[in-house]
Amino acid sequence: IHDRGFAETAAAVQAETGFEHRLETAADGGPSEYEAAMDEGPYEAEMVLQQMSDLSTIMYTSGTTGLPKGARITHGMTFVNTVNIGAPHRISADSVTLTVLPLFHTGGLNAYANPVLHAGGKVVVARSFDPEQCLRLLADPEAGITNFLGVPANFQFMAQLPAFEEADFSHVTVFGVGAAPTPHALIEVWAARGGPLAQAYGMTETAPLVMALDPVDATRKIGSAGKPVLYTRTRVITEDGREAAPGETGELQVAGPNVTPGYWNKPKETAESFDGDWLKTGDAVWVDEEGYYYIVDRWKDMYISGGENVYPAEVENVIYRLDGIAETAVIGIPDERWGEVGCAVVVRREGVALEPQQILDHCTGQLARFKLPRRVLFTDALPRNATGKVLKHELRRMLEAGELGG
């Protein structure tokens, strides 16, 4: 079942998988295949008893092994997340949230939309993020938006609009920001306009909220993701396996009723991601003396572009399908607009004269736009260790030293 905007994609999926039925809905009041099918038979509502431990959603994440993994989300996880978000982000039956993140993203579906619906509030869903439309709605008291969640790029694009200087956000209760590091300057700009950004941290595997920063601390604790929410437990484990002291960096691990029971049909990956009840996030953090958490970096090679996780192996697999490629590795590099973007480092086959634009053209249409590399550089050989693993930290050094060709 899909709307008209997904007709082409749905048809392609149907052709590839061979499923029999595909029904289109109509948003403009025109003929609807879905409504016609519903009218053909009697209406029968079947009530099925659900347990909190029952699966409600399989939410896919970019993962840490190169291919997306389906996190099993239960009804209990969704309920606990509603409680976890409700208190720090002031959600009630009077809440109205504007959702601009895609609903296949845990932030779009579970960060505000589900909790607000559970509380009896109202959800306004935008088909996509349009900076001017979004800013206009947020600044309009008659629209009544009380809660808004975005990635840093959303707030950055809106802050660059002329209308931002006159916008009144006094009726908005909480501006939540997450999914990528938020520049301190951006937090300060929004705070000066009366819209302090409440940073938070979450994962698809935790439905998603793990910690949140109270809006009153947005500038006092600038750069912090806040403290763990009500129904979750956290710990920070150093590389040598002990619990980190305040100020010491280690890997964030999470446990509690908001944590996934595992990945769909991936028992090996599930086992590797847990230490008993503790989910190993792969994110490096430290905690200050007051118990506020700060996200330092990601242990893994994944990078975040415009708030979306990108795993290099997926991009590399596409590039490898182009004739003339001997080796390739993709790394994330800083970008003022998107936070990070992909840089593809390529070794050409001998005698092949590939140009950067040919590689970019090859990737277009095979990857989502946020996954497309923005730079292509060439080298004679990729640096590897004794086991053959590409040393991506060495690639970054080579990039900074100007040792890679364009």
N, C-alpha and C positions, 0 to 999 in steps of 0.2 A: 504494500500500500504506500503510495507516494503522491506528492503533489506535482504540478506541471513542471516545476523547476528541476525535478530530478528524473524526468521522463527519459532523457538520453542515457543517463547513468544506469537507471533501473533496467532499461532495455539491454544495455551491454552486459550487465550482471546476469540477466535472464538468459542471454545467448550463451554465456560462458558456463553457467551452472546447470541450465536446463530445467529450472523449476517451472511449474505449469502455469500458475495464476499470477497475474500482475494487474492491480487495480489502481487507477488514477483518481485522485480527488480534485475538486474544482474549488478554488478560493474565490472566484468571481461570480459565483451563483449559476454558472453554466452547467451543462450536462456533466454528471459525475459517474464514472464507472463504478466507483465504490458504493455510492448511494443506490445506484440501480441494482447492484448485486444484493445489497441489504434488503431492498424492497421485494426481491423475488421470493424470499422465503419467510417463514414465521419468525418473529422475534423470540429468542430463547436466551434467558439470562441464567447462567449456571454459577452458583455460588460454590466456591472451592475454599475450604478451610486452609489458611496459610499459617505457617509457623515463622517465628522470627529468624530461624536458621535456614529457611527456604531461600533459594536463589531468586533474586528479583531482576538482576541485570548482569550482563557480561560487558564490562566497560574496558575497551582496549587502550593500552598505553604503548608508547614507543619502546618501553622496556630497556633492558641492559644487555641483551644477547644478540642484538642485530635485527630481530624480527619482533613485531608487536605481540604482546601477550594479553590474553583476556583475563582481567581481574574479576573474580567471582564476587559480586556485590549482593549481599543478602538483605532481606527486609529489615532485619535487626540493625545492620550497619547503617542503612538509610535513616532509620528512626533515631539512632544514637547521634548521627551526624546532625539531624535537625535540632536536637537538644544542644549539642556542642556549639553549633553556630548561633542558635537563638539568643542565648544570654549575652555573649560579648558583642553581637552585632544588632542588638535591640530589635529583634524580630517579633511581631505580634500580628493580630488580625487586622490591624490598621496599616500594616506594611505594604508598600508597593515597590516592586523591584523591576528594573529595566535590565533585560538579559540581551547582551550583544555577543557573548561568546557562543560558539556553536554547541548545540545540544549533544553532540557526540563527545564533547570534552567534559570531563568531570566538573570543571568549574562552571560550565554553562548549565548543566543539569542539576548538580547537587550542591553547589556552593550557595546559591540563593534561591533558585527556582523551586526546588523541592521543599526546603525549609519554609519558605513563605507560603506555599500551597498548604503544607501541613498545619500552619498556624491560622489558615483561613484568610490569608492576604491575597494580593493581586499580583500577577506576573505579566509584564509587557514584554513580548518577544520580538526582537528585531531580526529581520532576515539576515542581515549582516551588519558589521560595524561601519557606520558612516559618521565621521567626526562631527560634522555640522549638525546632523539630525540628533545625534546623541547629546551634544552640548545644549542644543535647543530644548530638548525634553528635560534634561537635568536642571536647567535654569528656569523652567516654567513652573511656577507654583500650582497652576491649574492641572498640570500633568500629575502632580502629587507624588513624584518619585521620592521614596524615603531611603532605599538601599540600592547601591550600585556596586557591582564587582567588575573590575577590568584588569587587564595586564598592563604593565608600565607603558607599552606603546600606545594603548588607548588614551591614557591620560596625557602622554606627550603630544600626540596629534591634536587633541582638543586644546591644550595649553598654547599651541602655536596659532590658533585662530584669533582674529581680531575681536570677535564677540566674547572671548574668554575674559577680557579685561573688564567688562561690564556685567558679567554673569553673577547672579545672586543664588548662592547655594544654601541659604540659611534654613530651608525646609528639608534638606537632605540629612538624614540621621547618620548614615555611615557610608563612606567611600572605602570599599575594600580593594586591596591590590595584592596580587600574588602571581605565581607561575614563573616569575623571572626576577632577577635582582632589580630593585628600584633605585635609580640614581637619587642621591641625597638632594641634589638641586631641584629635581622634579617634586619631591615631597615638600620642599620649602616653598616652591611656587604655588602649589595648591593650598598649602596652609595659609599663605598670605591672602588668598582669595576666599578664605573661609571654608575650604574643603579639605581638611586634614585627611591624608591617606592612611588608613589602618592596614598595615601590612599583616600578612598571614602566611602560613606554610601548610601545604597539604600534598597529598598524593592520590592518584587514582586508587591505589590499594587501600587507602584509609577513608574513602568515601566522601570528601577528601580531607576535611579539616583535622589538623594535628595541633596547631598552635595559632594564636591570634594576638595581635597587639591592640590594646584598648585605644580608641581614637584620642583620648586625652593624653596619651603618651607618644603620639605620632611624631612630635618634634623632640621631646625630651629623650626618647629612646630611638632616635633616627637610625635606620639601618637594621633594627631588630625585627624579627618575625613574631615577637611576643612571647607568651608563656603557653604551656600545654593547656588545652581546653579540658572541660570537666571530666568526660569519660575517656581518658586516654592516659597512658603511661609512657614516659620517655626516659631514655638514658643515652649517654655519650660514651662510646667505647674507643679507646686509643688503638693505635696499630698493634701494640703489644698485648691487647686483650684486657686491659683494666679500665675501670670507670674513670673518666677524665675529671680533673679538678677544675674549679671555676677558672675561666680564662684559657683553658687548655683545649686544643682542637682534637676532635675525634669524629667517629661516624655516628650519626643519629640513628637510634633504633627505637621502634615504636611497638607497643603492645596495648591491647584493650579490645572492647567490643566493637570498635570501629574499624578493625583490621580484617582484611580479606582472609578467608580460609585457604586461599591459594589461587593458582592460575588454572584456567580451563584447559583440561587435557595436557597439562605440562607438569607431571609429578616431579621430574628432575629439577626443573627451574624453581618449583615451589620449595623443595627441600633446600636448595642452595640459597634461597632468599630469607630463610628463617634460622634463628638460633633459639630453639625451643619455641616459646610464644612470641619471641621478639622478631619483628620484621626489620631486616637490615636495609635501610633506605639508600645507602650508597652516597649520602650527602655528608659533607664535612661541616661541622658546626662547633660553636663554643658557647658557653653560658657565663653570664656575668654574675657578680656577687648578689644581685637582686633576683636571680632566676630567670632573666630574659635571655632568649636564644638568638643567636646570630648565625645565619647561613654563610659559610665561608666559600665553599666551592663544591663541585661534584667530584666524587672519587673517580667516577667512570668517564669515558670519553664523550658522553652525550653532551650536546650543547642546546641552548634555548634561544630560539629566534622568534621575536614577536610574541613571546609567551607560550610558544609551542615547542615541545620536546622534539629534537631531531637526533636520530641515531645514525652515525656516519656509515655503518655497514649497509644500510638500505640504499643510501646514495651511491656508495661505492659499487654495489651490485648492478645498479643501472648503468653506471659509467663503463663497467667491465663488458657490457653487452655491445659496446661500440668497437668496430674493427679498428685495429691500430693501437689499442691500449695494451701496454705491457704490465704496468702496475699503477695503482692509484690508492691514495689515502685521503680522507676528508677530515679536516679539523675545523673547529669553531674559532672564529676570530672576532674581536670587538667591532661593534658597529654602533654609531651614535643614534641611528634611527631605530634599529631592531634589537639592540642589545648585543646580539651575536648573529653572524651569518656564516655560511659554509664557505670554506676555501678548499678546492680540490687540487691536490698535488699529483701530477701525472707523469709517468714515465712512458714515452712513446716507443712503439716497436721500431726496431732499426729500419731506417729508410722511409719511415712514415712521416709525413709533414702535416700533422694535425694542428689546427689553430684553436685557441680558447673558445671562439664563438661556435665552432662545430660541436664541441663538447656540451656547451650550454644549450644549443639547439636540440641536441640528442636527448638531454634530460627533460626538456620542456614537454609536457604532456604525459610523462611517465612518473612524475613526482608532483606532490602538492607544491604550490608556489613557495610556501615558507621553507620547503626542503631543498629548493633549487640552490646550488652553489652560486655565490655572487662573484667569486674570483676563481680563475684557473691558472695555476702556475706549473712550470715544468722543471724536472730535475733528471739527472742521469740514472739515479738509483735511490730507492727509499732506504732510509736507515733502519736496520733491524738488529735485534739482539741475537744471542746464540741459538735461541729456539725458533728464530724466524719471525718473531713478533715485531711489527712496525713500531718504532720508537717515536710516538707522536710529540712528545716533549722536545725531541731533537728537531722535528719538523718545525715546531714553533720557533726554536732558536734559529734555524736556518732562515725562516721567514723574516725574523727581526734583523738578522745580519745581512739581508739582501742577497742570499745565496741561491734563491729560487728565481727562475726566469719566467716572464709573462708571455 
